Amino acid sequence: MQPVKLLLLSISILVFFSCSMDYGDLRNNNTIGDDVPDSIIRDFLYTSVDNGNAVFRIYAAESKNYSQKNETQLKKVVFQELNSKKEIITQGTAEKGIIHTESNDAELSGSIIIYSADNEAEISSEYLYWKDSEKMLSGSENGKVKVLKDSGTEISGQGFTGDLKTKTFRFEKFVRGVYHNEDN
């Protein structure tokens, strides 16, 4: 009986160690696809720091990072820009956001409201695109954007672009509103 057990044990060990798993196709061919995130973070908080001071914060109920697409998708977004005194100078909310991680450009969509204390103005829309390299904010071609100044000036229209370097904005079409002279 001993030789039979020894033979069975030897065969079992030989079979066990001769088996292997090949993960090469999964690792090298990206069979998972671009639509599967690398990570999902709930209650996401990102803080951008310059010279030891927080200058920008992004909060989101959920963040999905897609390294293959070079983007991070956010849900229920809140963002804040801070000055050197740590005061909030710009803040906003949106239902969704996409950050293009190579360029730092960003897309916001769904019930967007942005308020700038420096400009004493609120911008609202359903879609906005931020081009970081040019410091330009734009709406979709046919999407309505509304600008409401603290002075009571209210302008809305389509084809919105806002140049944050020169603090100017313009609309291409369907412009309506009420202007209050702020010099008086």
Residue frames relative to the residue before (quaternion, step in Angstrom):
aa qw qx qy qz dx dy dz
M 1.0000 0.0000 0.0000 0.0000 0.00 0.00 0.00
Q 0.5990 0.5845 -0.3457 0.4242 3.54 1.03 -0.70
P 0.6838 0.4770 -0.3233 0.4475 3.67 0.74 -0.86
V 0.6305 0.5306 -0.3420 0.4516 3.63 1.05 -0.70
K 0.6559 0.5000 -0.3107 0.4725 3.61 0.93 -0.85
L 0.6485 0.5187 -0.3122 0.4614 3.56 0.99 -0.86
L 0.6468 0.5140 -0.3084 0.4715 3.58 1.01 -0.83
L 0.6653 0.4932 -0.3018 0.4723 3.63 0.93 -0.89
L 0.6438 0.5122 -0.3182 0.4711 3.59 0.99 -0.81
S 0.6508 0.5155 -0.3096 0.4635 3.59 0.97 -0.85
I 0.6591 0.4936 -0.3081 0.4764 3.59 0.94 -0.86
S 0.6440 0.5242 -0.3238 0.4534 3.61 0.95 -0.84
I 0.6616 0.4926 -0.3074 0.4744 3.57 0.93 -0.89
L 0.6495 0.5208 -0.3175 0.4539 3.58 0.93 -0.84
V 0.6643 0.4897 -0.2991 0.4790 3.61 0.92 -0.88
F 0.6528 0.5348 -0.3156 0.4338 3.60 0.90 -0.92
F 0.7511 0.4026 -0.2244 0.4728 3.59 0.82 -0.97
S 0.6374 0.5211 -0.3468 0.4493 3.60 1.18 -0.26
C 0.5890 0.5579 -0.3719 0.4511 3.61 1.24 -0.20
S 0.0494 0.7811 -0.6221 0.0225 3.57 -1.10 0.67
M 0.3473 -0.7029 0.5813 0.2176 3.51 -1.29 0.46
D 0.2206 -0.7699 0.5862 0.1226 3.57 -0.94 0.87
Y 0.1083 -0.8148 0.5693 0.0172 3.59 -0.43 1.26
G 0.3521 0.7931 -0.4488 0.2135 3.57 1.28 -0.01
D 0.6707 0.5029 -0.3171 0.4435 3.62 0.83 -0.85
L 0.6671 0.4992 -0.3129 0.4560 3.58 0.95 -0.80
R 0.7013 0.4706 -0.2763 0.4586 3.58 0.96 -0.81
N 0.7851 0.3966 -0.1884 0.4369 3.57 0.84 -0.95
N 0.7437 0.4240 -0.2309 0.4624 3.59 1.04 -0.61
N 0.3515 -0.7634 0.4799 0.2518 3.62 1.26 0.05
T 0.1408 0.8350 -0.5179 0.1211 3.56 0.91 0.91
I 0.5301 0.6272 -0.4141 0.3926 3.56 1.22 -0.25
G 0.4047 -0.7475 0.4437 0.2838 3.59 1.03 -0.69
D 0.6137 -0.5877 0.4107 0.3305 3.52 -1.32 0.45
D 0.6526 0.5514 -0.3158 0.4127 3.58 1.17 -0.46
V 0.6125 0.5002 -0.3596 0.4953 3.60 1.28 0.07
P 0.3850 -0.7519 0.4810 0.2348 3.62 -0.62 1.07
D 0.5247 -0.6113 0.4935 0.3278 3.54 -1.25 0.54
S 0.7951 -0.0383 0.0413 0.6039 3.55 1.09 -0.72
I 0.1588 -0.7369 0.6485 0.1054 3.52 -1.29 0.53
I 0.0417 -0.7976 0.6016 -0.0147 3.55 -0.76 1.08
R 0.2117 -0.7606 0.6020 0.1196 3.54 -0.87 0.96
D 0.8045 0.1537 -0.1727 0.5471 3.60 -1.09 0.74
F 0.0994 0.8467 -0.5032 0.1417 3.51 0.94 1.11
L 0.0164 0.7660 -0.6425 0.0149 3.58 -1.07 0.80
Y 0.0194 -0.7721 0.6348 -0.0240 3.55 -0.85 1.07
T 0.0530 -0.7863 0.6155 0.0108 3.57 -0.89 0.95
S 0.2264 -0.7491 0.6109 0.1204 3.55 -0.87 1.03
V 0.1303 -0.8143 0.5654 0.0157 3.56 -0.75 1.12
D 0.0402 -0.7769 0.6283 0.0054 3.56 -1.02 0.88
N 0.8354 -0.0583 -0.0169 0.5463 3.60 -0.64 1.13
G 0.7391 -0.4410 0.2222 0.4582 3.55 0.95 0.89
N 0.6774 0.4591 -0.2945 0.4935 3.60 1.26 -0.02
A 0.4668 -0.6413 0.5289 0.3018 3.56 -1.05 0.80
V 0.1006 -0.8131 0.5722 0.0368 3.59 -0.79 1.01
F 0.7974 0.0558 -0.0116 0.6008 3.59 1.18 -0.46
R 0.0630 -0.7876 0.6127 0.0179 3.57 -1.05 0.85
I 0.0754 -0.7570 0.6464 0.0582 3.53 -1.15 0.70
Y 0.0930 -0.7532 0.6503 0.0350 3.52 -0.95 1.00
A 0.0698 0.7860 -0.6135 0.0311 3.59 -1.10 0.64
A 0.5346 -0.6116 0.4742 0.3396 3.55 -1.12 0.67
E 0.7976 -0.0123 0.0262 0.6025 3.57 1.14 -0.69
S 0.0949 -0.7700 0.6302 0.0317 3.54 -1.09 0.82
K 0.0626 -0.7717 0.6323 0.0252 3.57 -0.96 0.95
N 0.1840 -0.7969 0.5702 0.0769 3.56 -0.71 1.13
Y 0.0763 -0.7798 0.6214 -0.0007 3.56 -0.88 1.06
S 0.2080 -0.8198 0.5196 0.1209 3.60 -0.03 1.24
Q 0.6056 0.5620 -0.3602 0.4332 3.63 1.07 -0.61
K 0.7319 0.3886 -0.2125 0.5179 3.59 1.09 -0.77
N 0.3316 -0.7517 0.4905 0.2904 3.60 1.29 -0.26
E 0.6223 0.5151 -0.3730 0.4564 3.57 0.83 0.99
T 0.2156 -0.7195 0.6451 0.1399 3.46 -1.37 0.49
Q 0.1915 -0.7832 0.5850 0.0880 3.57 -0.79 1.05
L 0.1351 -0.8085 0.5724 0.0184 3.53 -0.90 1.04
K 0.1641 -0.7548 0.6256 0.1098 3.56 -1.22 0.61
K 0.8361 0.0767 -0.1086 0.5323 3.56 -1.10 0.87
V 0.0884 0.8590 -0.4857 0.1355 3.50 0.63 1.29
V 0.0128 -0.7322 0.6809 0.0097 3.54 -1.17 0.78
F 0.0290 0.8063 -0.5901 0.0265 3.60 -0.85 0.92
Q 0.1186 -0.7858 0.6065 0.0252 3.51 -1.24 0.66
E 0.1741 -0.7283 0.6510 0.1245 3.54 -1.15 0.76
L 0.1598 -0.8060 0.5672 0.0560 3.57 -0.88 0.97
N 0.3911 -0.6933 0.5484 0.2561 3.56 -1.18 0.60
S 0.7395 -0.4187 0.2853 0.4433 3.59 -1.29 -0.04
K 0.6560 0.4837 -0.3065 0.4917 3.61 1.25 -0.38
K 0.4855 -0.6927 0.3883 0.3656 3.57 1.39 0.19
E 0.4299 0.6689 -0.4751 0.3770 3.57 1.21 0.60
I 0.4626 -0.6573 0.5139 0.2998 3.57 -1.07 0.71
I 0.1160 -0.8141 0.5674 0.0424 3.58 -0.65 1.12
T 0.7657 0.0731 -0.0777 0.6344 3.58 1.26 -0.37
Q 0.0740 0.7838 -0.6149 0.0456 3.55 -1.02 0.81
G 0.0261 0.8190 -0.5715 0.0448 3.53 -1.13 0.60
T 0.2012 -0.7496 0.6174 0.1282 3.49 -1.39 0.26
A 0.0542 0.7655 -0.6406 0.0282 3.54 -1.28 0.51
E 0.5633 -0.5995 0.4428 0.3566 3.54 -1.19 0.51
K 0.8069 0.0420 0.0145 0.5890 3.59 1.01 -0.86
G 0.0327 -0.7819 0.6217 0.0333 3.51 -1.29 0.46
I 0.1193 -0.7463 0.6480 0.0944 3.54 -1.24 0.53
I 0.1323 -0.7647 0.6269 0.0686 3.55 -0.82 1.02
H 0.2654 -0.7371 0.6040 0.1466 3.56 -0.81 1.07
T 0.3292 -0.8337 0.4113 0.1656 3.53 -0.08 1.37
E 0.6283 0.5321 -0.3599 0.4389 3.64 1.08 -0.40
S 0.7927 0.3118 -0.1415 0.5044 3.59 1.00 -0.81
N 0.3445 -0.7317 0.4889 0.3270 3.60 1.25 -0.48
D 0.3568 0.6820 -0.5320 0.3528 3.58 1.19 0.52
A 0.1074 -0.8046 0.5822 0.0456 3.57 -1.16 0.52
E 0.1950 -0.7394 0.6338 0.1164 3.54 -1.21 0.67
L 0.0982 -0.7692 0.6295 0.0487 3.55 -1.02 0.87
S 0.0365 0.7987 -0.6001 0.0245 3.55 -1.07 0.70
G 0.7918 0.3441 -0.2621 0.4312 3.50 -1.28 0.58
S 0.8457 -0.2140 0.1067 0.4770 3.58 -0.52 1.25
I 0.1658 0.8146 -0.5326 0.1589 3.58 0.82 1.02
I 0.0625 0.7467 -0.6608 0.0442 3.54 -1.04 0.91
I 0.0027 0.7814 -0.6224 0.0449 3.56 -0.78 1.11
Y 0.0660 -0.7903 0.6084 0.0303 3.57 -0.89 0.94
S 0.1393 -0.7730 0.6165 0.0549 3.56 -0.94 0.99
A 0.3469 -0.7419 0.5392 0.1964 3.56 -0.60 1.17
D 0.6201 0.5556 -0.3380 0.4388 3.61 1.03 -0.77
N 0.7628 0.3470 -0.1790 0.5155 3.58 0.95 -0.91
E 0.2968 -0.7801 0.4914 0.2488 3.57 1.32 -0.13
A 0.5879 0.5634 -0.3591 0.4561 3.54 0.92 0.98
E 0.2393 -0.7339 0.6217 0.1325 3.50 -1.30 0.61
I 0.1303 -0.7549 0.6381 0.0771 3.57 -1.07 0.80
S 0.0029 -0.7914 0.6113 -0.0077 3.57 -0.93 0.90
S 0.1401 0.7748 -0.5997 0.1429 3.55 -1.09 0.79
E 0.4841 -0.6243 0.5127 0.3362 3.53 -1.35 -0.05
Y 0.7940 0.0795 -0.0514 0.6005 3.60 1.28 -0.31
L 0.0877 0.7682 -0.6311 0.0623 3.56 -1.02 0.88
Y 0.1821 -0.7635 0.6121 0.0960 3.55 -1.17 0.70
W 0.1825 -0.7766 0.5975 0.0815 3.57 -0.88 1.01
K 0.1324 -0.7651 0.6276 0.0566 3.59 -0.71 1.12
D 0.3352 -0.8159 0.4393 0.1704 3.53 -0.07 1.36
S 0.6671 0.5308 -0.3190 0.4141 3.62 0.85 -0.92
E 0.7526 0.3542 -0.1924 0.5207 3.59 1.14 -0.66
K 0.3239 -0.7560 0.4911 0.2870 3.58 1.34 -0.22
M 0.4240 0.6915 -0.4499 0.3737 3.54 1.05 0.97
L 0.1597 -0.7504 0.6371 0.0737 3.52 -1.09 0.87
S 0.0578 0.8140 -0.5755 0.0539 3.60 -0.81 0.91
G 0.3727 -0.6896 0.5761 0.2315 3.50 -1.30 0.55
S 0.6241 -0.4895 0.4083 0.4517 3.57 -1.24 0.01
E 0.6953 -0.5067 0.3115 0.4035 3.57 -1.19 0.53
N 0.8068 0.2446 -0.1141 0.5255 3.59 0.91 -0.90
G 0.5111 0.6555 -0.4135 0.3715 3.57 1.28 0.16
K 0.4316 -0.7011 0.5089 0.2512 3.55 -1.03 0.82
V 0.0571 -0.7572 0.6506 0.0120 3.52 -1.07 0.91
K 0.1380 -0.7888 0.5963 0.0563 3.57 -0.98 0.86
V 0.1285 -0.7588 0.6360 0.0567 3.57 -1.01 0.94
L 0.0306 -0.7902 0.6111 -0.0337 3.55 -0.78 1.09
K 0.2080 -0.7874 0.5730 0.0919 3.57 -0.56 1.21
D 0.6140 -0.5569 0.4146 0.3755 3.59 -1.19 0.54
S 0.6156 0.5709 -0.3331 0.4291 3.59 1.17 -0.57
G 0.6009 -0.5581 0.3654 0.4403 3.57 1.25 -0.32
T 0.4785 0.6425 -0.4508 0.3938 3.61 1.23 -0.16
E 0.0150 0.7874 -0.6137 0.0553 3.55 -0.90 1.01
I 0.0655 0.7913 -0.6008 0.0920 3.57 -0.65 1.15
S 0.0114 0.7873 -0.6162 0.0156 3.56 -1.00 0.85
G 0.1945 0.7756 -0.5856 0.1329 3.54 -1.22 0.44
Q 0.4899 -0.6283 0.5138 0.3183 3.51 -1.37 -0.24
G 0.7492 0.3547 -0.2836 0.4821 3.55 -1.24 0.47
F 0.2105 0.8238 -0.4968 0.1738 3.58 1.06 0.78
T 0.0775 0.7305 -0.6785 0.0070 3.53 -1.25 0.70
G 0.0763 -0.7849 0.6145 0.0239 3.53 -1.05 0.83
D 0.2041 -0.7712 0.5962 0.0898 3.55 -0.76 1.09
L 0.2490 -0.8135 0.5084 0.1336 3.56 -0.31 1.22
K 0.5527 0.5840 -0.4056 0.4347 3.63 1.21 -0.24
T 0.7801 0.3024 -0.1568 0.5248 3.59 0.92 -0.92
K 0.3456 -0.7624 0.4686 0.2824 3.58 1.36 -0.15
T 0.4983 0.6043 -0.4586 0.4199 3.54 0.93 0.98
F 0.0701 -0.7757 0.6237 0.0664 3.53 -1.24 0.48
R 0.0680 -0.7925 0.6048 0.0381 3.54 -1.26 0.42
F 0.2569 -0.7266 0.6198 0.1480 3.50 -1.35 0.46
E 0.4151 -0.7234 0.5009 0.2311 3.59 -1.05 0.74
K 0.8293 -0.0425 0.0776 0.5517 3.61 0.95 -0.79
F 0.8298 0.2269 -0.2003 0.4689 3.51 -1.42 0.37
V 0.2277 0.7943 -0.5199 0.2164 3.55 0.95 0.96
R 0.0536 0.7713 -0.6293 0.0789 3.54 -0.96 0.98
G 0.3624 0.7619 -0.5067 0.1771 3.50 -1.18 0.37
V 0.3825 -0.6614 0.5956 0.2480 3.46 -1.46 -0.13
Y 0.1596 -0.7918 0.5855 0.0688 3.55 -0.83 1.05
H 0.1352 -0.7537 0.6396 0.0672 3.54 -1.00 0.95
N 0.4321 -0.7014 0.5071 0.2533 3.54 -0.75 1.10
E 0.2561 -0.8075 0.5186 0.1159 3.58 -0.52 1.21
D 0.5626 0.6182 -0.3913 0.3851 3.63 1.21 -0.15
N 0.6527 0.5215 -0.3207 0.4463 3.62 1.15 -0.43
